[in-house]
Amino acid sequence: MNVKIRDASFDGVFPYHKAGLSQFAFAGRSNVGKSSLINRLVNRKSLVRTSKVPGKTRAVNFFRVDLVDLPSIYLVDMPGYGYSKVPKSMSYEWIDLITKYLSGNQELKLVLLLVDIRRDLESEEHMIIDLMGKTSSKVLMVATKTDKLPYSQRLKRISELSGQSGFSPVITSSHTGDGMGELWTHILESIHG
């Protein structure tokens, strides 16, 4: 899908963002590539700051995306989880923040749960899936870093991830741009329910 973007900009953090736009939240481990994927999705190199050190995103950050001939939306970068060098107390704070953001959020249309295609799901991913079951939003599993595996191994890993989660992941790569059109299709279909 070819989506034209008029503008994209940082627009605040939860709970101090402006309301009124459909939200599409990106959740996942600290090193799964959320920031890189959002940047690639909107074709900007540095809309969302990326870091070589995982765990730098510590707030729920809102990025307003103004689309040509379509409604404006928010892409939401949620704090990562599961990074071992972060103190446990901080990890619990992040989980609490994510729970507060998700609870009763009527503007949240879709949560994109990012998983590194090379890793199996762990308790944190299952926790996010369980939390989603308590909201009105949908979940889309997104396999990242697929360029790191040969094609034959990608298919095997997608099958394994599907078996672990019950979701069929969208295959993406921030490096090559694979899967961006499919992500936009899911996002735009979710705007109207």
TORFITI-461002 format. One line per 8 residues: number of its first residue (from 0); for each residue x, y, z of N, C-alpha, C. Coordinates in nm, 3 decimals. Example, Ala and Ser with C-alpha at 12.3 -4.5 7.8 and 13.67 -1.06 7.14 Angstrom:
residues 2
0 = 1.319:-0.569:0.780:1.230:-0.450:0.780:1.320:-0.330:0.780 | 1.285:-0.225:0.708:1.367:-0.106:0.714:1.290:0.003:0.787
END
This chain:
residues 193
0 = 0.084:-0.118:0.000:0.000:0.000:0.000:0.089:0.124:0.000 | 0.056:0.218:-0.086:0.133:0.341:-0.097:0.064:0.452:-0.018 | 0.120:0.487:0.097:0.063:0.589:0.184:0.146:0.716:0.172 | 0.078:0.828:0.149:0.149:0.956:0.140:0.140:1.029:0.273 | 0.256:1.073:0.322:0.263:1.139:0.452:0.296:1.286:0.431 | 0.209:1.372:0.485:0.232:1.515:0.475:0.335:1.561:0.577 | 0.322:1.509:0.700:0.414:1.551:0.807:0.411:1.445:0.917 | 0.519:1.439:0.993:0.527:1.351:1.110:0.610:1.422:1.215
8 = 0.561:1.424:1.339:0.632:1.498:1.443:0.601:1.442:1.581 | 0.693:1.464:1.675:0.671:1.427:1.815:0.562:1.515:1.871 | 0.468:1.455:1.949:0.353:1.534:1.996:0.321:1.511:2.143 | 0.420:1.470:2.222:0.398:1.459:2.366:0.407:1.318:2.419 | 0.395:1.306:2.552:0.402:1.177:2.619:0.275:1.154:2.700 | 0.243:1.028:2.722:0.129:0.991:2.805:0.157:1.030:2.950 | 0.063:1.094:3.020:-0.075:1.124:2.981:-0.094:1.267:2.932 | 0.012:1.333:2.885:0.007:1.475:2.851:-0.009:1.501:2.702
16 = -0.041:1.398:2.625:-0.061:1.415:2.481:-0.200:1.473:2.454 | -0.222:1.518:2.332:-0.355:1.565:2.293:-0.440:1.444:2.253 | -0.567:1.451:2.285:-0.658:1.341:2.252:-0.724:1.365:2.117 | -0.797:1.264:2.071:-0.880:1.283:1.953:-0.837:1.210:1.827 | -0.717:1.152:1.826:-0.670:1.080:1.708:-0.662:0.931:1.737 | -0.684:0.850:1.635:-0.665:0.706:1.647:-0.519:0.677:1.680 | -0.498:0.581:1.770:-0.362:0.547:1.817:-0.324:0.405:1.774 | -0.197:0.391:1.737:-0.141:0.263:1.697:-0.011:0.246:1.773
24 = -0.013:0.156:1.871:0.098:0.146:1.967:0.193:0.034:1.928 | 0.322:0.061:1.944:0.428:-0.035:1.915:0.486:-0.083:2.047 | 0.471:-0.212:2.074:0.519:-0.272:2.199:0.623:-0.378:2.166 | 0.714:-0.402:2.259:0.813:-0.508:2.238:0.934:-0.490:2.328 | 1.025:-0.585:2.317:1.148:-0.581:2.397:1.229:-0.456:2.365 | 1.318:-0.423:2.456:1.399:-0.302:2.441:1.485:-0.302:2.315 | 1.526:-0.418:2.270:1.617:-0.424:2.155:1.551:-0.484:2.031 | 1.417:-0.477:2.023:1.346:-0.541:1.912:1.342:-0.453:1.787
32 = 1.369:-0.323:1.802:1.372:-0.234:1.686:1.246:-0.151:1.665 | 1.177:-0.114:1.775:1.054:-0.035:1.762:1.082:0.101:1.696 | 1.182:0.171:1.747:1.211:0.306:1.694:1.248:0.300:1.547 | 1.332:0.206:1.510:1.375:0.192:1.370:1.256:0.160:1.280 | 1.165:0.075:1.329:1.050:0.037:1.248:0.957:0.156:1.227 | 0.932:0.234:1.332:0.847:0.352:1.317:0.910:0.450:1.218 | 1.040:0.473:1.232:1.110:0.563:1.139:1.094:0.515:0.994 | 1.111:0.386:0.973:1.100:0.331:0.837:0.956:0.342:0.786
40 = 0.861:0.319:0.874:0.720:0.323:0.836:0.679:0.462:0.785 | 0.734:0.567:0.847:0.699:0.703:0.805:0.806:0.764:0.714 | 0.904:0.682:0.677:1.010:0.725:0.585:1.086:0.848:0.637 | 1.118:0.843:0.768:1.199:0.948:0.831:1.317:0.880:0.899 | 1.432:0.941:0.893:1.550:0.877:0.952:1.558:0.898:1.103 | 1.505:1.009:1.152:1.526:1.037:1.295:1.403:1.097:1.363 | 1.284:1.057:1.319:1.164:1.102:1.391:1.169:1.047:1.533 | 1.192:0.917:1.544:1.205:0.852:1.674:1.353:0.827:1.697
48 = 1.403:0.869:1.811:1.545:0.848:1.841:1.575:0.701:1.859 | 1.681:0.658:1.795:1.727:0.520:1.814:1.856:0.524:1.894 | 1.884:0.415:1.961:2.003:0.408:2.044:2.065:0.270:2.032 | 2.197:0.267:2.041:2.266:0.137:2.041:2.251:0.069:2.178 | 2.210:0.146:2.279:2.190:0.091:2.414:2.041:0.068:2.435 | 1.996:-0.058:2.446:1.854:-0.086:2.467:1.803:-0.026:2.598 | 1.672:0.002:2.602:1.610:0.050:2.725:1.607:0.200:2.739 | 1.635:0.275:2.632:1.638:0.421:2.641:1.499:0.482:2.641
56 = 1.401:0.418:2.577:1.265:0.471:2.576:1.201:0.440:2.711 | 1.171:0.546:2.786:1.117:0.527:2.921:0.982:0.593:2.940 | 0.922:0.638:2.830:0.790:0.699:2.836:0.708:0.646:2.720 | 0.577:0.669:2.726:0.490:0.637:2.613:0.488:0.761:2.525 | 0.560:0.756:2.414:0.580:0.872:2.327:0.484:0.872:2.209 | 0.423:0.988:2.183:0.325:1.002:2.077:0.386:1.076:1.958 | 0.370:1.019:1.839:0.417:1.081:1.716:0.297:1.100:1.624 | 0.266:1.225:1.596:0.153:1.256:1.509:0.196:1.240:1.364
64 = 0.115:1.167:1.288:0.142:1.146:1.146:0.022:1.201:1.068 | 0.048:1.306:0.990:-0.055:1.366:0.907:-0.046:1.304:0.768 | -0.152:1.232:0.731:-0.156:1.161:0.604:-0.228:1.244:0.499 | -0.190:1.227:0.373:-0.255:1.296:0.262:-0.385:1.221:0.230 | -0.498:1.294:0.230:-0.630:1.240:0.196:-0.681:1.135:0.294 | -0.621:1.128:0.412:-0.664:1.033:0.516:-0.656:1.103:0.651 | -0.725:1.051:0.753:-0.718:1.115:0.885:-0.577:1.109:0.945 | -0.543:1.209:1.024:-0.417:1.205:1.100:-0.427:1.098:1.207
72 = -0.313:1.041:1.244:-0.310:0.934:1.344:-0.191:0.956:1.438 | -0.191:0.880:1.548:-0.075:0.874:1.636:-0.009:0.737:1.622 | 0.122:0.737:1.602:0.202:0.618:1.622:0.263:0.633:1.760 | 0.247:0.533:1.844:0.285:0.542:1.985:0.398:0.446:2.014 | 0.510:0.500:2.059:0.628:0.420:2.093:0.624:0.392:2.243 | 0.594:0.266:2.277:0.584:0.229:2.418:0.722:0.190:2.471 | 0.745:0.204:2.600:0.875:0.164:2.656:0.900:0.016:2.637 | 1.024:-0.018:2.610:1.060:-0.158:2.593:1.065:-0.230:2.726
80 = 1.069:-0.360:2.720:1.075:-0.440:2.842:1.175:-0.552:2.823 | 1.214:-0.613:2.935:1.294:-0.734:2.928:1.443:-0.714:2.913 | 1.492:-0.589:2.927:1.636:-0.568:2.912:1.705:-0.592:3.045 | 1.798:-0.685:3.050:1.853:-0.733:3.177:1.933:-0.627:3.253 | 1.989:-0.528:3.185:2.071:-0.429:3.255:1.989:-0.319:3.322 | 1.857:-0.321:3.302:1.770:-0.224:3.366:1.728:-0.280:3.501 | 1.734:-0.198:3.608:1.692:-0.247:3.740:1.549:-0.300:3.738 | 1.523:-0.406:3.816:1.391:-0.467:3.819:1.283:-0.367:3.857
88 = 1.314:-0.277:3.950:1.214:-0.179:3.993:1.171:-0.092:3.876 | 1.265:-0.057:3.787:1.232:0.024:3.672:1.147:-0.056:3.574 | 1.176:-0.185:3.559:1.096:-0.270:3.470:0.952:-0.275:3.519 | 0.932:-0.286:3.652:0.796:-0.289:3.706:0.726:-0.156:3.681 | 0.799:-0.045:3.693:0.740:0.087:3.665:0.694:0.095:3.520 | 0.774:0.040:3.429:0.738:0.043:3.287:0.612:-0.038:3.262 | 0.604:-0.155:3.324:0.485:-0.239:3.307:0.362:-0.167:3.361 | 0.377:-0.101:3.474:0.267:-0.025:3.532:0.224:0.088:3.438
96 = 0.321:0.157:3.378:0.292:0.266:3.285:0.216:0.213:3.163 | 0.263:0.101:3.108:0.197:0.041:2.991:0.054:0.002:3.026 | 0.035:-0.058:3.143:-0.099:-0.099:3.186:-0.191:0.021:3.196 | -0.143:0.131:3.253:-0.224:0.253:3.266:-0.258:0.310:3.128 | -0.161:0.307:3.038:-0.186:0.359:2.904:-0.293:0.276:2.832 | -0.286:0.145:2.846:-0.379:0.057:2.774:-0.519:0.059:2.832 | -0.531:0.074:2.964:-0.660:0.058:3.032:-0.762:0.164:2.986 | -0.872:0.116:2.933:-0.982:0.204:2.895:-0.951:0.301:2.783
104 = -0.849:0.276:2.707:-0.808:0.368:2.600:-0.892:0.340:2.475 | -0.995:0.422:2.454:-1.086:0.403:2.341:-1.024:0.446:2.208 | -0.920:0.527:2.214:-0.858:0.575:2.089:-0.751:0.479:2.037 | -0.715:0.380:2.119:-0.617:0.280:2.078:-0.684:0.178:1.987 | -0.643:0.175:1.862:-0.707:0.088:1.764:-0.631:-0.043:1.743 | -0.499:-0.039:1.757:-0.418:-0.156:1.726:-0.288:-0.150:1.805 | -0.251:-0.263:1.863:-0.120:-0.276:1.926:-0.036:-0.367:1.838 | 0.076:-0.315:1.793:0.169:-0.392:1.712:0.274:-0.449:1.806
112 = 0.265:-0.579:1.830:0.357:-0.647:1.922:0.477:-0.694:1.841 | 0.591:-0.628:1.859:0.711:-0.659:1.783:0.790:-0.769:1.852 | 0.831:-0.867:1.773:0.915:-0.976:1.823:1.030:-0.996:1.726 | 1.148:-1.015:1.779:1.265:-1.047:1.698:1.244:-1.187:1.642 | 1.248:-1.199:1.510:1.219:-1.328:1.447:1.311:-1.440:1.496 | 1.426:-1.404:1.551:1.523:-1.506:1.594:1.498:-1.555:1.736 | 1.404:-1.492:1.808:1.380:-1.527:1.949:1.243:-1.590:1.969 | 1.235:-1.681:2.063:1.105:-1.736:2.102:1.034:-1.636:2.192
120 = 0.901:-1.649:2.200:0.823:-1.565:2.290:0.854:-1.602:2.434 | 0.857:-1.500:2.518:0.878:-1.522:2.661:0.759:-1.467:2.739 | 0.768:-1.470:2.870:0.653:-1.433:2.953:0.605:-1.291:2.927 | 0.698:-1.200:2.894:0.658:-1.061:2.872:0.566:-1.047:2.750 | 0.598:-1.119:2.643:0.511:-1.113:2.525:0.373:-1.169:2.556 | 0.369:-1.278:2.631:0.240:-1.336:2.668:0.163:-1.241:2.760 | 0.235:-1.165:2.844:0.170:-1.067:2.932:0.102:-0.959:2.848 | 0.173:-0.909:2.744:0.115:-0.806:2.657:-0.009:-0.861:2.585
128 = 0.000:-0.984:2.536:-0.115:-1.047:2.469:-0.233:-1.059:2.566 | -0.205:-1.098:2.690:-0.312:-1.108:2.791:-0.373:-0.971:2.821 | -0.288:-0.867:2.832:-0.338:-0.732:2.856:-0.429:-0.687:2.743 | -0.392:-0.722:2.621:-0.472:-0.683:2.506:-0.610:-0.746:2.509 | -0.618:-0.866:2.565:-0.747:-0.932:2.575:-0.844:-0.856:2.664 | -0.793:-0.764:2.745:-0.877:-0.685:2.836:-0.909:-0.548:2.779 | -0.869:-0.521:2.656:-0.896:-0.393:2.592:-0.981:-0.416:2.468 | -1.027:-0.305:2.408:-1.106:-0.317:2.285:-1.018:-0.313:2.161
136 = -0.887:-0.299:2.178:-0.798:-0.289:2.063:-0.757:-0.427:2.014 | -0.712:-0.432:1.890:-0.664:-0.556:1.830:-0.512:-0.566:1.848 | -0.461:-0.688:1.830:-0.317:-0.712:1.838:-0.269:-0.762:1.703 | -0.158:-0.707:1.657:-0.093:-0.754:1.535:0.051:-0.790:1.573 | 0.088:-0.916:1.554:0.226:-0.954:1.581:0.311:-0.919:1.461 | 0.427:-0.858:1.488:0.517:-0.812:1.383:0.655:-0.872:1.409 | 0.701:-0.954:1.316:0.836:-1.012:1.328:0.936:-0.916:1.266 | 1.033:-0.872:1.348:1.133:-0.776:1.302:1.265:-0.846:1.270
144 = 1.354:-0.770:1.206:1.491:-0.815:1.177:1.494:-0.940:1.088 | 1.395:-0.952:1.001:1.389:-1.070:0.916:1.503:-1.076:0.815 | 1.565:-0.963:0.787:1.679:-0.962:0.694:1.800:-1.036:0.752 | 1.797:-1.065:0.881:1.909:-1.133:0.946:1.907:-1.285:0.924 | 1.797:-1.336:0.866:1.785:-1.480:0.843:1.765:-1.509:0.695 | 1.817:-1.623:0.647:1.784:-1.666:0.511:1.635:-1.697:0.499 | 1.583:-1.690:0.378:1.440:-1.706:0.354:1.385:-1.835:0.414 | 1.455:-1.947:0.394:1.405:-2.076:0.443:1.391:-2.077:0.595
152 = 1.484:-2.012:0.666:1.476:-2.006:0.812:1.365:-1.911:0.858 | 1.337:-1.808:0.779:1.227:-1.715:0.813:1.095:-1.791:0.820 | 1.069:-1.874:0.719:0.943:-1.948:0.716:0.930:-2.040:0.837 | 1.039:-2.105:0.874:1.039:-2.193:0.991:1.010:-2.114:1.118 | 1.074:-1.999:1.133:1.055:-1.918:1.253:0.914:-1.859:1.260 | 0.859:-1.820:1.145:0.722:-1.767:1.144:0.625:-1.875:1.190 | 0.646:-1.996:1.144:0.561:-2.108:1.185:0.574:-2.131:1.337 | 0.697:-2.126:1.388:0.718:-2.147:1.532:0.654:-2.036:1.615
160 = 0.670:-1.911:1.572:0.610:-1.798:1.645:0.458:-1.806:1.642 | 0.403:-1.847:1.529:0.257:-1.862:1.519:0.208:-1.967:1.618 | 0.282:-2.077:1.629:0.245:-2.182:1.723:0.253:-2.137:1.868 | 0.349:-2.049:1.899:0.367:-2.002:2.037:0.263:-1.898:2.077 | 0.205:-1.827:1.979:0.121:-1.712:2.012:-0.023:-1.723:1.964 | -0.047:-1.801:1.859:-0.179:-1.804:1.799:-0.198:-1.693:1.697 | -0.095:-1.613:1.673:-0.099:-1.505:1.574:-0.006:-1.538:1.458 | -0.045:-1.495:1.340:0.043:-1.511:1.223:0.117:-1.378:1.204
168 = 0.248:-1.374:1.231:0.320:-1.247:1.227:0.337:-1.189:1.087 | 0.337:-1.056:1.081:0.376:-0.986:0.960:0.528:-0.981:0.957 | 0.588:-1.016:0.845:0.734:-1.019:0.832:0.783:-0.880:0.792 | 0.874:-0.823:0.873:0.924:-0.688:0.843:1.075:-0.680:0.859 | 1.129:-0.577:0.796:1.269:-0.540:0.816:1.283:-0.389:0.802 | 1.331:-0.324:0.907:1.356:-0.180:0.899:1.470:-0.152:0.802 | 1.558:-0.248:0.786:1.675:-0.231:0.699:1.635:-0.232:0.552 | 1.552:-0.328:0.512:1.515:-0.341:0.371:1.382:-0.277:0.336
176 = 1.299:-0.251:0.437:1.166:-0.196:0.412:1.060:-0.301:0.389 | 1.096:-0.429:0.398:0.998:-0.537:0.381:0.885:-0.523:0.483 | 0.763:-0.542:0.436:0.647:-0.545:0.525:0.584:-0.411:0.556 | 0.642:-0.299:0.512:0.585:-0.168:0.547:0.447:-0.149:0.485 | 0.429:-0.191:0.361:0.298:-0.178:0.297:0.191:-0.258:0.369 | 0.228:-0.378:0.414:0.133:-0.462:0.486:0.097:-0.400:0.622 | 0.197:-0.340:0.689:0.167:-0.273:0.816:0.070:-0.157:0.795 | 0.094:-0.078:0.691:0.003:0.034:0.663:-0.137:-0.017:0.632
184 = -0.149:-0.127:0.563:-0.281:-0.184:0.534:-0.353:-0.217:0.664 | -0.286:-0.282:0.758:-0.346:-0.315:0.887:-0.384:-0.189:0.965 | -0.297:-0.090:0.963:-0.323:0.035:1.035:-0.447:0.104:0.979 | -0.452:0.121:0.848:-0.563:0.194:0.787:-0.694:0.117:0.802 | -0.689:-0.015:0.793:-0.812:-0.094:0.814:-0.863:-0.082:0.958 | -0.772:-0.058:1.052:-0.810:-0.050:1.194:-0.867:0.086:1.232 | -0.847:0.188:1.151:-0.896:0.322:1.184:-1.048:0.319:1.199 | -1.115:0.248:1.111:-1.261:0.246:1.110:-1.317:0.122:1.177
192 = -1.233:0.053:1.255:-1.281:-0.063:1.330:-1.258:-0.190:1.254
END
